[in-house]
Amino acid sequence: MRLTVIGSGYVGLVTGVLFADTGNDVVGLDADPAKVAALQRGECVIFEPGLSQILTSNMAAGRLRFTTDKAEAIRHGEVIFIAVGTPPNPDGSPDLRALHSVADDIAEHLDSPRIVVIKSTVPVGTGDDLQRRFDAKARFPIRVVNNPEFLKEGSAVADCQKPDRVVIGAADSEAAAVIAELHEPFIRNQRPVYVMSRGAAEMTKYAANAALASRISFINQVANVCDALGIDVNEVRRGIGSDSRIGFQFLYPGAGYGGSCFPKDVQGLIHVARRAGVQHDLLESVHQVNVRQRELVFHKITARFGANLAGKTFAVWGIAFKPNTDDIREAPAVILIDKLLQAGAAVRAHDPEALGNLRQQFGDRVSCHQTAYDALDGADALAIMTEWNQFRSPDFDVMRQRMRSPVIFDGRNLYALDTMHKRGFEYHGIGRSTTSPQK
């Protein structure tokens, strides 16, 4: 099938590449000439394990190409996917200007009937609004479908190839059947396809992310109570996670959630509830707990070193909001670094993939290092903000030798308390008793 994917960011690029990999003829449209030029050279513009190889192989096979030409791309696709950003406005509502602009482009350049699929995360009612917009402006019939993505950064290729479920929101059964057929290569393991109304599909996306964010905020609040009472939250987590009704997924305390989805989508659902006249106190609490949690490591640092950090140097391991990505949007590490700089500290940072994005945001105000150990030189303390696997079993003797003082603030609880005690580190975790060096 001929497909067009508008938007070559995280969602759009993964969607286009994986649909090409199942034999479809895919054109990716993006307004950024530099991004398109890089993609045309076969350069993957995001870090996602396994994606680069699939991109280049499908480009070589002639099933995938990229362009900035709106008319060419829109006329190519029998099905057009919209995967543009919907960032939050100051009030938490999604900014739909890019979506509306793309819709107007489609209406202008269309030369025959089409199915338009919204992959972007949008508030309830957006699909219906877009259908009315097309009905008023387009010269040919357009059927609007909502097909939310449930990709996890760091495992998006596997999530796309073997989804838990496929959700299709449509008012037209024939359009829904076409989208279901496109997904058939990915659901041969009998994963379910749920066809529902557009509004239900839009709400499913918001509700899924809000539920996962709620679990994170819940365990983080439990961790903070454990901190105050001198209890190890890991013991509590094992005790409750073993309950089959609860489980362990998204029940790991830490420095808060970030990324392009959870913060935006929780606020988006709050906006939906507010617009519907429904109380949203639980959702608001989930959001506010996370806002506070992302500042917790900084507060632990100032409690230990004082509010004025001038003359102090801090190493930061992990900048991306989670491992196996270079995405630093809403990352707790970025918030920590900003606060450290404001307090007068020097920052030495390392991340396996995200240093380029860090440099774009902070320039030369942060010293970036290609190895984790180099970032430790002269550091008064280390803050660990992302649970990359290579941070889990470091050479603690080398760490202690290169740091000015053996102090660790672990925002991801990577190490055992007794290990850090024996290794001679002052260790501050999340929801765990502070460990001082063994005398």
Residue pairs with C-beta under 8 A, 6 or more apart in sequence:
1 24
1 25
1 78
1 79
1 182
2 24
2 25
2 27
2 76
2 77
2 78
2 79
3 16
3 19
3 24
3 25
3 26
3 27
3 77
3 78
3 79
3 80
3 81
3 182
4 26
4 27
4 28
4 29
4 73
4 74
4 76
4 77
4 79
4 80
4 81
5 12
5 15
5 16
5 19
5 26
5 27
5 28
5 29
5 80
5 81
5 83
6 12
6 29
6 30
6 73
6 80
6 81
6 82
6 83
6 84
6 102
7 29
7 30
7 82
7 83
7 84
7 85
7 102
7 120
8 16
8 28
8 29
8 30
8 32
8 35
8 36
8 39
8 45
8 66
9 46
9 83
9 84
9 85
10 46
10 48
10 151
10 153
10 156
10 260
10 327
11 83
11 119
11 120
11 149
11 151
12 28
12 30
12 81
12 83
12 84
12 119
13 28
13 39
13 44
13 45
13 46
13 51
13 55
14 48
14 51
14 149
14 151
14 156
14 157
14 160
15 81
15 83
15 119
15 149
15 160
16 26
16 28
16 64
16 81
17 26
17 51
17 54
17 55
17 58
17 64
18 54
18 157
18 160
18 161
18 186
19 26
19 182
20 26
20 58
20 63
20 64
21 54
21 57
21 58
21 63
22 185
22 186
23 63
23 185
24 63
24 182
25 63
25 76
26 58
26 63
26 64
26 65
27 65
27 66
27 67
27 72
27 73
27 76
27 77
28 36
28 39
28 64
28 65
28 66
28 67
28 73
29 66
29 67
29 68
29 69
29 70
29 73
29 74
30 36
30 39
30 66
30 68
31 68
32 68
33 68
35 45
36 66
36 67
36 68
38 45
39 45
39 55
39 66
40 65
40 66
42 55
42 56
42 59
44 51
44 52
44 55
46 325
46 326
46 327
47 324
47 325
47 326
47 353
48 153
48 154
48 156
48 157
48 324
48 325
49 154
49 155
49 157
49 324
50 157
50 158
51 156
51 157
54 157
55 64
58 64
59 65
67 73
70 105
70 109
71 109
74 80
74 105
74 106
74 109
74 110
75 109
75 110
75 111
77 114
78 114
78 115
79 114
79 115
79 116
79 117
79 178
79 179
79 182
80 106
80 114
80 115
80 116
80 117
81 117
81 119
81 147
82 99
82 102
82 103
82 116
82 117
82 118
82 119
82 120
83 119
83 120
84 98
84 99
84 102
84 120
85 95
85 98
85 120
86 94
86 95
86 96
86 98
86 99
86 120
86 121
86 122
86 264
86 268
87 94
87 95
87 264
88 94
88 95
88 263
88 264
88 267
88 268
89 95
91 271
92 267
92 268
92 270
92 271
93 123
93 267
93 268
93 271
94 121
94 122
94 123
94 264
94 268
94 271
96 122
96 126
99 118
99 120
99 122
99 126
99 130
100 133
103 116
103 130
103 133
103 134
104 133
104 137
106 114
106 116
106 134
106 138
106 142
107 133
107 134
107 137
107 138
107 139
107 142
108 137
110 138
110 139
110 140
110 142
111 140
112 140
113 140
113 141
113 142
113 143
114 140
114 142
114 143
115 142
115 143
115 145
115 175
115 178
115 179
116 130
116 134
116 142
116 143
116 144
116 145
117 144
117 145
117 146
117 147
117 179
118 126
118 127
118 130
118 144
118 145
118 146
118 147
119 147
119 148
119 149
121 148
121 205
121 206
121 261
121 264
121 265
121 268
122 146
122 202
123 202
123 206
123 268
123 271
123 272
123 275
124 199
124 202
124 203
124 206
124 272
125 199
125 202
126 146
126 202
127 144
127 145
127 146
127 169
127 198
127 199
127 201
127 202
128 198
128 199
130 144
131 142
131 143
131 144
131 171
134 142
134 144
135 142
143 170
143 171
143 172
143 174
143 175
144 170
144 171
144 198
145 168
145 169
145 170
145 172
145 175
145 176
145 179
145 198
146 168
146 169
146 170
146 198
146 201
146 202
147 166
147 167
147 168
147 169
147 179
147 201
148 167
148 169
148 201
148 202
148 204
148 205
149 205
150 159
150 163
150 164
150 165
150 167
150 205
150 208
151 159
151 160
152 159
153 259
153 321
153 322
153 324
153 325
153 327
154 322
154 323
154 324
154 325
155 324
160 186
161 186
162 186
162 189
162 191
163 183
163 186
163 187
163 191
164 191
165 191
165 192
165 193
165 194
166 180
166 183
166 186
166 187
166 191
166 192
166 193
166 194
167 194
167 196
167 201
167 204
167 205
168 176
168 179
168 180
168 193
168 194
168 195
168 196
168 201
169 195
169 196
169 197
169 198
169 199
169 200
169 201
169 202
169 204
170 176
170 179
170 195
170 197
170 198
171 197
171 198
173 195
176 195
180 193
180 195
183 193
187 193
194 204
196 204
203 272
205 265
206 265
206 268
206 269
206 272
207 269
209 261
209 262
209 265
209 266
210 265
210 266
210 269
210 283
210 286
212 250
212 262
213 257
213 262
213 265
213 266
213 286
213 287
213 290
214 282
214 286
215 249
215 250
215 251
216 250
216 252
216 254
216 256
216 257
216 262
216 290
217 257
217 285
217 286
217 287
217 289
217 290
217 293
218 251
219 233
219 237
219 250
219 251
219 252
219 253
220 253
220 254
220 256
220 289
220 290
220 293
220 430
220 431
221 289
222 233
222 236
222 253
222 431
223 233
223 253
223 430
223 431
224 293
224 296
224 431
225 231
225 431
226 232
226 233
226 236
226 431
226 432
227 233
227 430
227 431
227 432
230 433
231 431
231 433
232 417
232 431
232 432
232 433
233 253
233 413
233 430
233 431
233 432
234 413
234 431
234 432
236 431
237 248
237 251
237 252
237 253
240 246
240 251
241 247
241 248
241 251
252 412
252 413
253 413
253 430
253 431
254 293
254 332
254 387
254 411
254 412
254 413
254 430
255 293
255 294
255 296
255 297
255 332
255 333
255 336
255 385
255 411
255 412
255 430
256 290
256 291
256 293
256 294
256 296
256 332
257 263
257 290
257 321
257 330
258 294
258 321
258 322
258 328
258 329
258 330
258 331
258 332
258 334
259 321
259 322
259 327
259 329
259 330
259 331
260 327
260 329
260 330
262 290
263 287
263 290
263 330
264 330
266 283
266 286
266 287
266 290
267 287
269 280
269 283
270 280
270 283
270 284
270 287
273 279
273 280
273 283
274 280
293 332
294 332
294 335
294 336
295 335
295 336
295 339
296 411
296 430
297 332
297 336
297 383
297 385
297 409
297 411
298 335
298 336
298 339
298 340
300 409
300 428
301 309
301 314
301 340
301 381
301 383
301 409
302 309
302 343
304 381
304 407
304 428
305 312
305 380
305 381
307 343
308 343
308 344
309 340
309 343
309 344
309 345
310 343
310 344
310 345
311 344
312 344
312 345
312 346
312 380
312 381
313 345
313 346
313 347
313 348
313 378
313 379
313 380
313 404
314 340
314 345
314 346
314 347
314 348
314 379
314 380
314 381
314 382
314 383
315 347
315 348
315 349
315 350
315 375
315 376
315 379
315 381
315 382
315 383
315 403
316 333
316 336
316 337
316 347
316 348
316 349
316 350
316 375
316 382
316 383
316 385
317 350
317 351
317 372
317 375
317 382
317 383
317 384
317 385
317 386
317 388
317 391
318 333
318 350
318 351
318 384
318 385
318 386
318 387
318 388
318 391
318 412
319 328
319 331
319 333
319 334
319 337
319 349
319 351
319 354
319 355
319 357
319 358
319 385
319 386
320 326
320 327
320 328
320 331
320 333
320 351
320 353
320 354
320 386
321 327
321 328
321 329
321 330
321 331
321 332
321 333
321 386
322 386
322 387
323 386
323 387
323 388
323 389
324 353
325 353
325 354
326 351
326 353
326 354
326 356
326 357
327 354
327 357
328 334
328 354
328 357
328 358
328 361
331 354
331 385
331 386
332 385
332 411
333 349
333 351
333 383
333 385
333 386
334 358
334 361
336 383
336 385
336 411
337 347
337 349
337 358
337 362
337 366
340 347
341 347
341 362
341 365
341 366
346 367
347 365
347 366
347 367
348 366
348 367
348 369
348 374
348 375
348 376
348 377
348 378
348 379
349 355
349 358
349 366
349 367
349 368
349 369
349 375
350 368
350 369
350 370
350 371
350 372
350 374
350 375
351 358
351 386
351 388
352 388
352 390
355 368
355 370
358 366
358 368
359 366
359 368
367 375
369 375
372 390
372 391
372 394
373 394
373 395
373 398
373 399
373 402
376 382
376 399
376 402
376 403
377 402
378 402
378 403
378 404
379 402
379 403
379 404
380 403
380 404
380 405
380 407
381 403
381 405
381 407
381 408
381 409
382 399
382 403
382 407
382 408
382 409
383 408
383 409
383 411
384 391
384 408
384 409
384 410
384 411
384 412
384 414
385 411
385 412
386 412
387 412
387 414
391 414
392 414
396 423
396 425
397 423
399 406
400 406
400 423
400 424
400 425
405 426
406 424
406 425
406 426
406 437
407 425
407 426
407 428
408 415
408 420
408 425
408 426
408 427
408 428
409 428
410 427
410 428
410 429
410 430
411 430
412 430
413 429
413 430
413 431
413 432
415 427
415 429
417 427
417 429
417 432
417 433
417 435
420 427
420 435
421 427
421 435
421 436
421 437
421 438
422 438
424 437
424 438
425 435
425 437
426 434
426 435
426 436
426 437
427 434
427 435
428 434
